[in-house]
Structure formats: C-alpha cells, structure tokens
Amino acid sequence: MISTNRDYDLICVGGGIMSATLALILKLSDPTTKILILERLDKVAEESTKAWNNAGTGHSAFCELNYTPQDEDGNVDISKAIEIFQQFERSKQFWSYLVDQKLIRDPKSFIHSIPHHAWVRGEDDVKFLKKRFEAMKSQSMFENMKFSDDFEQLEKWFPLIMEHRSPSEIMAATRMELGTGVNFGSLTEQYFKILEEQFNVPVLRNKEVLDIDPDGPEEWSAEVEDRITGEKTYYDAEHIFIGAGGGALPLLQKVEIKEKDGYGGFPVSGQWLFCKNREIIEKHHAKVYSKAGVDAPPMSVPHMDARFINGKKELLFGPFAGFSTKFLKQGSILDLPKSLKFDNLPSMWGVFWHNLPLTSYLINQVRMDHQDRINDLKVFIKDARAEDWELKVAGQRVQIIKKDEKEGGVLEFGTDVVHSNDGKITALLGASPGASTAVHIMLEVIELAFPEKLKKQEVKAKLDKMIPFWNKDVREDEEKFKEVQKSNSESLQLEVSH
C-alpha cells in the first residue's frame, strides 16, 4: 500500500541529537515551521546519541590535545581549540535557555561538572603541554586553566591515576574546573519530548527512508517504508536534512545532487573498558585525556572518564577501535561494500594508499584481547586488574573520506555539512566533536537551508535570547560573554570556575 503526504517545510531523517536540535531551534525561533522527523528504530537516540555509544564529554578543547597541534618549529596552534570552545559554549547557552524556560526541568539529568585534564609523561610531552598551556592561558576564555608538574598537586587532581607512581616520574597536567560530562542520550530524549508535547511535531518511529527524489522545482520527496508493516509512504517537503549518523552517507548517495560526489566513508567501531568495581569508580572524578599513540588517529586519544549514566556514576577507559562493515550499530554488514561507487573509488583508494600506518593500527586494535587492553589501561592505573573491567562495544563511527586533487582522497576527522547549491538538501557526515557542537552545526544548517528566516528581525531576536553568541565571536565582547557564561553555569547547576 502506498500513500502520499505533502505539507512540510522540513523533513529530518534520523532521531538523534542533530535532528532534534535543528527542529527545536527552528520551532522556538519560528513556531510556524512545519517539521516531520523520521527514525528507523522504535526509539529515538538509540545510535550515536545513546549514552554508552559516545564519549559523553562536553568537548570544549580544554583537554583534547589533538585540537592544539604543534608545528615543526615547536609553535602550538590553538585556533581549533578556540573554535571548538566557542561552539560548545553555544550549546550551553541553548541548554540554559531551555532550563530557564522550564522546558527542561532538571539540568542534572544530562550535564554535570567534571574537571577536564590533559595529562602527559616524558620531557618532550611536558614541554609541549607547557607551551600549550601558555598559549591557551593568554586567551581570556582559558584564563582559569591550571598547569602543574608537581606530584602532590597531581595526586589531588586525579588520585586514582597517581596511585603507585614514583615522584621521580616526569609528568604534567593541565586542569579546567569548567569541564563537563554530558549524557547526550538523555538530553535528546528530552528534546523530542518538547517537540512532541509542546509543538506537536510528528516523530515517526520504525520508518526507514529508502530514497529521496526531487518532486518538482521546489520540493523533494522522501520514500519511506514502515519497518513493521512494509507500507510505503511518500512525504514531500521543501527541505530535507539527513542527520542519520552512519546512515547519512548511504542515503546521501541516492540523492541527485552533484555535491555528494567523491564522498566515501570508513566505519570504525568504538569500544570501552568500563569498571565494575564501585570502590574504584568512586576514586576518580575527572576526565583525563592523554596523547594518541604513534600512527593512531585523533579519535583514539586514550582517556579515563568519570561519567554519569542513568543517574549513576560510571568509569570508562578507552577508546579501542573495532571493525565492522556496518555503518550503524544496528545496520547491515553490506553497508561498506554498497557505499563503494564509481565517483568515490579514487577517494577511497587514495585514503587507503596514503594511510597504510592507520590501516596497520586498526588491524592491531582488532587483534587485541582483554589482557592487551588491560595493559593499555595500566598506563593510567598501575595496578589495574582484568576482573574489575569489562569490554563494552559503543557506537559505530563513519569517518569521512573526501576527494582530493593531489592524493585522490583524504580522511577527515571532524564533521562536514554537505548541501545542495540551493540548500534544499543538507546532510551531516562525520563524528567528533559532533554532539557537543550540535547547536553550532545546526545553526550552520539553518543558514544554508533557511536564510530567509535569519533575515527576519523577530527570528534574530529570538535567537539572540536563546543563544546570545550564536552569530558572533566571544572575543568581540568578552565582558558580556563572561556574564553569559556565569549565568549559564548557574542555570545548569555547574560549578563556577575560579
């Protein structure tokens, strides 16, 4: 049976944080926007957004060393860190607004204060960290960052990691009290509750989008199959946003826009060791990031994470890479082979040829057994015991592969908004920092897809209220930003940094 429904301004494909953020910002800034959300599973927030399936870090660039590369002359570039910091602050501004408006009742249901640390060992890495600290400290947004190479101070910051270590070991760390842990799964579920209950936005579950085709000069049509009944329905809209995580690439490849050409994807499974011993869990209240190993991708930066999941404190270590040809945790083993197309074969081959060390790294990761992973953990916890830890498979990530004139293809570790020239089709590809910067990314989507809305004074006024720095750099008005940041911390019940 086939039916047709034609009356939406926007269709969002995927029931994760990206679609939810886009829909909620649009409805709050312009309630007349008619939106439909389609999710292939029977629940929202079950793939990349689910709490166990991502790092749960509020990525602010406080502790992630891969955002502050060092060049051959020893200079540390903090431009990416400044960018990520501002993007996460926009997310906090939006969340604070939702709490202030009583749309979200309890901020503790999704966000907690957890100090962020970058921790390194050895003379060279300590020198790098000191340079990084000095460069970041010069910016007002990082002025509360602390640095120490003092053994006793490090013991106070993260006692679990410092147990059984010698004071003669060369190491150092930075600390930001303003760091956060975020349960993006809980947050997204609350977004959808607001959308359905406050704005009557239809969120249809068990709906698989099979194809997206043009339907005249102004509209696109989504072919949708009910995964339970097999019934097909065509939903038409002026704009379609594909925010389906790992499922975005296969669907984008079916859309008749030239901008998709050359894009490929490589799936990587994330895996974590999670602690089963409550005594150990209670000893650690921090996020401690270190440096990625030789030939390891930035996403593999080892870290020890205190997290709150379903109201309970947990402790995770990782990530470890696994491999599956699936693009989604609940996807098909044919996802990768089916994604190989004539237009992206040069990109895929170029990435493989120029990233042989990465291939070797992934093979070694897949071959690891439990004791191998415990041995990696012992870099952080000297007396770690295998029986206290269990391996948990997290979500699937699809790393973006783009065509490149010189190398055929390049591997991208961030996120890309792929869009048609007229902005009618937008799709989000990629992973980290992902959910942390969802508000910023979705503002970019709105600018591409709905530029006419941003010209309306009433819409701009609402965005100014929701996200005060949505369209400006915090360095333009540092005094105002600090006021907003302090207010956000109070609304979200976060500890204010001193």
TAGI-V688006 format. One record per residue. N is the residue number from 1. RES is the residue in one small letter. SS is DSSP state (h for helix, s for strand, l for the rest). PHI is phi in whole degrees, 0 to 359 (NA if undefined). NEAR is the number of other C-alpha atoms within 12 Angstrom. Layout:
BEGIN
n = [N;N]
res = [RES;RES]
ss = [SS;SS]
phi = [PHI;PHI]
near = [NEAR;NEAR]
END
This chain:
BEGIN
n = [1;2;3;4;5;6;7;8;9;10;11;12;13;14;15;16;17;18;19;20;21;22;23;24;25;26;27;28;29;30;31;32;33;34;35;36;37;38;39;40;41;42;43;44;45;46;47;48;49;50;51;52;53;54;55;56;57;58;59;60;61;62;63;64;65;66;67;68;69;70;71;72;73;74;75;76;77;78;79;80;81;82;83;84;85;86;87;88;89;90;91;92;93;94;95;96;97;98;99;100;101;102;103;104;105;106;107;108;109;110;111;112;113;114;115;116;117;118;119;120;121;122;123;124;125;126;127;128;129;130;131;132;133;134;135;136;137;138;139;140;141;142;143;144;145;146;147;148;149;150;151;152;153;154;155;156;157;158;159;160;161;162;163;164;165;166;167;168;169;170;171;172;173;174;175;176;177;178;179;180;181;182;183;184;185;186;187;188;189;190;191;192;193;194;195;196;197;198;199;200;201;202;203;204;205;206;207;208;209;210;211;212;213;214;215;216;217;218;219;220;221;222;223;224;225;226;227;228;229;230;231;232;233;234;235;236;237;238;239;240;241;242;243;244;245;246;247;248;249;250;251;252;253;254;255;256;257;258;259;260;261;262;263;264;265;266;267;268;269;270;271;272;273;274;275;276;277;278;279;280;281;282;283;284;285;286;287;288;289;290;291;292;293;294;295;296;297;298;299;300;301;302;303;304;305;306;307;308;309;310;311;312;313;314;315;316;317;318;319;320;321;322;323;324;325;326;327;328;329;330;331;332;333;334;335;336;337;338;339;340;341;342;343;344;345;346;347;348;349;350;351;352;353;354;355;356;357;358;359;360;361;362;363;364;365;366;367;368;369;370;371;372;373;374;375;376;377;378;379;380;381;382;383;384;385;386;387;388;389;390;391;392;393;394;395;396;397;398;399;400;401;402;403;404;405;406;407;408;409;410;411;412;413;414;415;416;417;418;419;420;421;422;423;424;425;426;427;428;429;430;431;432;433;434;435;436;437;438;439;440;441;442;443;444;445;446;447;448;449;450;451;452;453;454;455;456;457;458;459;460;461;462;463;464;465;466;467;468;469;470;471;472;473;474;475;476;477;478;479;480;481;482;483;484;485;486;487;488;489;490;491;492;493;494;495;496;497;498]
res = [m;i;s;t;n;r;d;y;d;l;i;c;v;g;g;g;i;m;s;a;t;l;a;l;i;l;k;l;s;d;p;t;t;k;i;l;i;l;e;r;l;d;k;v;a;e;e;s;t;k;a;w;n;n;a;g;t;g;h;s;a;f;c;e;l;n;y;t;p;q;d;e;d;g;n;v;d;i;s;k;a;i;e;i;f;q;q;f;e;r;s;k;q;f;w;s;y;l;v;d;q;k;l;i;r;d;p;k;s;f;i;h;s;i;p;h;h;a;w;v;r;g;e;d;d;v;k;f;l;k;k;r;f;e;a;m;k;s;q;s;m;f;e;n;m;k;f;s;d;d;f;e;q;l;e;k;w;f;p;l;i;m;e;h;r;s;p;s;e;i;m;a;a;t;r;m;e;l;g;t;g;v;n;f;g;s;l;t;e;q;y;f;k;i;l;e;e;q;f;n;v;p;v;l;r;n;k;e;v;l;d;i;d;p;d;g;p;e;e;w;s;a;e;v;e;d;r;i;t;g;e;k;t;y;y;d;a;e;h;i;f;i;g;a;g;g;g;a;l;p;l;l;q;k;v;e;i;k;e;k;d;g;y;g;g;f;p;v;s;g;q;w;l;f;c;k;n;r;e;i;i;e;k;h;h;a;k;v;y;s;k;a;g;v;d;a;p;p;m;s;v;p;h;m;d;a;r;f;i;n;g;k;k;e;l;l;f;g;p;f;a;g;f;s;t;k;f;l;k;q;g;s;i;l;d;l;p;k;s;l;k;f;d;n;l;p;s;m;w;g;v;f;w;h;n;l;p;l;t;s;y;l;i;n;q;v;r;m;d;h;q;d;r;i;n;d;l;k;v;f;i;k;d;a;r;a;e;d;w;e;l;k;v;a;g;q;r;v;q;i;i;k;k;d;e;k;e;g;g;v;l;e;f;g;t;d;v;v;h;s;n;d;g;k;i;t;a;l;l;g;a;s;p;g;a;s;t;a;v;h;i;m;l;e;v;i;e;l;a;f;p;e;k;l;k;k;q;e;v;k;a;k;l;d;k;m;i;p;f;w;n;k;d;v;r;e;d;e;e;k;f;k;e;v;q;k;s;n;s;e;s;l;q;l;e;v;s;h]
ss = [l;s;s;s;s;s;s;s;s;s;s;s;s;l;l;l;h;h;h;h;h;h;h;h;h;h;h;h;h;l;l;l;l;l;s;s;s;s;l;l;l;l;l;l;l;l;l;l;l;l;h;h;h;l;l;l;s;l;l;l;l;l;l;l;h;h;h;l;l;s;l;l;l;l;l;s;l;l;h;h;h;h;h;h;h;h;h;h;h;h;h;h;h;h;h;h;h;h;h;h;l;l;l;l;l;l;h;h;h;l;s;s;s;l;l;s;s;s;s;s;s;l;h;h;h;h;h;h;h;h;h;h;h;h;h;h;h;l;l;h;h;h;l;l;l;s;s;s;l;l;h;h;h;h;h;h;h;l;h;h;h;h;l;l;l;l;l;l;l;l;s;s;s;s;s;s;l;l;l;s;s;s;l;h;h;h;h;h;h;h;h;h;h;h;h;h;h;h;h;l;l;s;s;s;l;l;s;s;s;s;s;s;s;s;l;l;l;l;l;s;s;s;s;s;s;s;l;l;l;l;l;s;s;s;s;s;s;s;s;s;s;s;l;l;l;l;h;h;h;h;h;h;l;l;l;l;l;h;h;h;l;l;l;s;s;s;s;s;s;s;s;s;s;s;s;l;l;h;h;h;h;l;l;l;l;l;s;s;s;l;l;l;l;l;l;l;l;h;h;h;l;l;s;s;s;s;s;s;s;l;l;s;s;s;s;s;s;s;s;s;s;s;l;l;l;l;l;l;l;l;l;l;l;l;h;h;h;h;h;l;l;l;l;l;h;h;h;h;h;h;h;h;h;h;l;h;h;h;h;h;h;h;h;h;h;h;l;l;l;h;h;h;h;h;h;h;h;l;l;l;l;l;l;l;l;h;h;h;s;s;s;s;s;s;s;s;s;s;s;s;s;s;s;s;l;l;l;s;s;s;s;s;l;l;s;s;s;s;s;l;l;l;l;l;s;s;s;s;s;s;l;l;l;h;h;h;h;h;h;h;h;h;h;h;h;h;h;h;h;l;l;l;h;h;h;l;h;h;h;h;h;h;h;h;h;h;l;l;l;l;l;l;l;h;h;h;l;h;h;h;h;h;h;h;h;h;h;h;h;h;h;l;l;l;l;l;l;l]
phi = [NA;234;225;230;228;230;206;241;280;213;247;256;263;114;254;250;294;293;299;296;294;301;297;289;298;295;292;288;271;210;299;283;296;264;234;233;240;241;234;284;266;276;223;276;57;257;258;300;282;302;308;286;265;216;290;68;260;282;292;241;72;291;238;274;293;290;273;228;291;250;275;296;272;90;280;261;265;254;299;295;298;298;297;295;304;296;295;291;298;296;298;298;298;294;297;298;300;298;291;298;274;63;283;242;279;233;298;294;289;219;221;221;285;219;304;257;234;253;232;226;230;93;302;297;290;294;299;299;297;295;297;299;301;295;293;287;298;289;264;300;293;245;295;269;291;246;233;207;240;272;304;293;293;297;299;289;288;214;301;299;289;274;299;65;256;270;300;277;292;277;202;202;208;247;219;234;295;286;299;225;245;231;267;291;295;298;300;294;301;290;304;293;296;297;300;283;274;269;241;54;281;290;243;266;263;60;243;264;276;273;199;226;231;293;230;90;288;249;229;237;239;259;273;236;247;286;286;261;266;82;292;255;225;251;248;255;206;288;230;229;250;258;238;259;58;295;278;291;297;302;286;302;297;272;276;276;227;289;295;281;300;90;281;226;210;237;279;227;275;262;225;229;272;242;278;256;259;298;297;290;303;287;279;233;230;191;249;240;257;240;265;292;288;300;68;275;288;305;293;265;307;290;211;253;242;276;220;244;233;53;76;236;285;230;224;234;226;162;271;246;267;240;223;211;279;284;268;231;302;252;255;244;293;270;304;293;300;290;279;283;234;303;283;250;300;299;296;298;293;300;294;299;294;269;230;300;298;294;300;298;300;296;298;296;297;296;279;294;254;298;292;300;291;297;297;294;299;293;296;265;241;304;254;301;247;303;289;272;229;226;277;233;279;267;276;271;240;247;285;287;239;241;288;218;299;279;255;88;205;230;267;255;253;254;236;230;264;270;211;291;301;267;77;288;244;229;217;255;243;110;229;302;278;40;305;300;250;302;298;299;296;288;296;296;297;299;296;284;270;232;300;294;293;288;271;277;299;293;290;299;295;291;295;300;285;286;223;310;251;296;232;215;283;298;285;290;209;294;295;296;300;297;297;296;298;297;297;299;301;292;297;272;58;262;288;278;289;242]
near = [12;15;16;19;19;23;20;28;33;41;48;50;52;48;48;48;46;53;49;47;44;47;49;44;44;37;32;32;29;28;22;18;29;28;39;42;46;44;39;35;29;21;23;37;39;33;38;44;44;33;37;37;34;42;48;41;45;43;44;40;44;50;48;44;41;36;33;31;25;23;13;8;9;17;20;26;25;31;21;24;32;30;27;36;37;38;37;38;42;41;43;50;37;45;47;36;32;30;31;24;17;17;25;30;22;23;33;29;28;39;41;40;32;37;40;42;44;47;44;39;24;19;15;16;25;27;25;32;42;30;28;41;38;24;26;35;25;16;21;21;33;35;24;25;33;34;35;28;30;22;25;19;20;32;24;20;35;36;25;32;40;31;25;19;23;15;17;14;18;22;34;41;47;46;40;37;31;43;43;45;41;45;41;47;37;32;44;40;31;33;40;41;24;30;33;22;15;19;26;22;32;26;35;32;28;26;34;34;43;30;28;38;31;26;20;11;13;19;26;35;35;43;33;36;29;26;21;14;14;16;19;24;28;32;40;34;36;35;41;52;50;46;51;46;51;45;43;48;46;39;40;42;33;27;33;22;25;18;25;34;30;34;44;47;48;44;39;40;37;37;36;36;39;36;34;22;21;17;14;26;29;22;26;34;33;44;49;47;42;40;35;27;20;13;20;26;31;31;39;36;33;40;42;44;46;42;41;35;30;20;18;18;28;35;39;45;44;44;39;45;39;34;32;30;27;31;40;39;34;23;26;20;17;16;28;28;21;23;35;26;23;16;22;31;26;28;33;34;29;25;33;24;19;20;24;17;18;26;23;19;25;27;19;20;30;22;17;21;18;24;20;20;32;30;22;31;33;26;28;35;30;19;21;29;23;24;16;24;30;26;30;26;29;35;38;42;47;45;37;38;39;38;28;24;12;13;20;26;30;30;34;28;27;29;33;34;37;37;31;26;15;23;29;39;45;46;46;46;44;41;41;41;38;43;47;44;38;43;40;37;40;41;36;31;40;41;26;27;32;31;18;16;26;26;14;15;14;17;27;27;21;24;33;24;26;32;37;33;35;35;23;21;21;29;19;13;16;20;14;17;26;25;18;28;35;24;25;33;32;26;30;35;26;28;23;25;25;13]
END
